[in-house]
Amino acid sequence: MTSVLYDAPGPRAKRRNIVYTIVFLTALVLGLWWVLSVLAENGQLEWSLWRPFTEAQAWTTYLLPGLGNTMKAAALAMVIALPLGAAFGIARLSDHRWVRVPAGVVVEFFRAIPVLLLMLFANELYANSDAISSDMRPLYAVVTGLVLYNASVLAEVVRAGILSLPKGQSEAAKAIGLRKGQTMTSVLLPQSVTAMLPALVSQLVVIVKDTALGGALLAFAELLSAQGTLSANYANTIPSFIVVALIFIVLNLILTTFASWLERRLRRGKRSTGAVLTAPGGAEEPVGEPGVTKTDEGPHT
């Protein structure tokens, strides 16, 4: 099967792909065998080190509370950063210089600063404020740093997604009398969501992982810091790191799986409108691609 973007491999290419697959799987198995042998030599596979993860106390006392704080910080950062990033991304496309330039300065400034520094600055700022208790300060600092950095990155994602659309979309909207705000909300943004979705999901995965920075330096009781407390009590540092890493992998896998499902659903919605046209003979014909007009077939007289 051949398409514009893909040529079906021939017999030689198929054999070469099979060889590459076998070599990769062999290297993967050998790598896993080497890791397990090293762990076994150092006594890290002993059942006494892994037994705590089969008991409820390790989960209810350490891992689940840490996981809850991680998800809380990530969810708050996502909910705030997504609309804020979209607003700044749209502002950077404004025709008004007094809107476009300040938005660009804010985005470039916070995008250039490491997220850890933003968390530390926010923590010091909240430490000098009496409105926030010391117990809530780490959470506020982590969320603030994540929002400032990721909103600026998402702003660039939104701007690039809108600019990737053909100019004919905005020109057609102007031709039917839509204002620029209506064009943006009704035409450009809905169409660019599908193109932006992979980059948006990648940034959301970054948000989940960056919550661990708060546990490293701000004493935020997230999942990775809970691992440190758990390993100190059970003396199983390597097994606890492995379990926490698997939890992060599962979290990000769920997020990317949901995004893939949403992207497929959006693409299917664009391919089919569900509208029905009535043919001149009275029969009903479904509409195919939006914007495509069927023409008469055969000679014209």
PyMOL commands that set and color helices and strands:
alter all, ss='L'
color gray80, all
select helices_A, chain A and resi 11-41+47-54+56-91+97-112+115-127+137-163+167-175+180-217+223-234+237-271
alter helices_A, ss='H'
color red, helices_A
select strands_A, chain A and resi 276-278+284-286
alter strands_A, ss='S'
color yellow, strands_A
deselect
rebuild
show_as cartoon
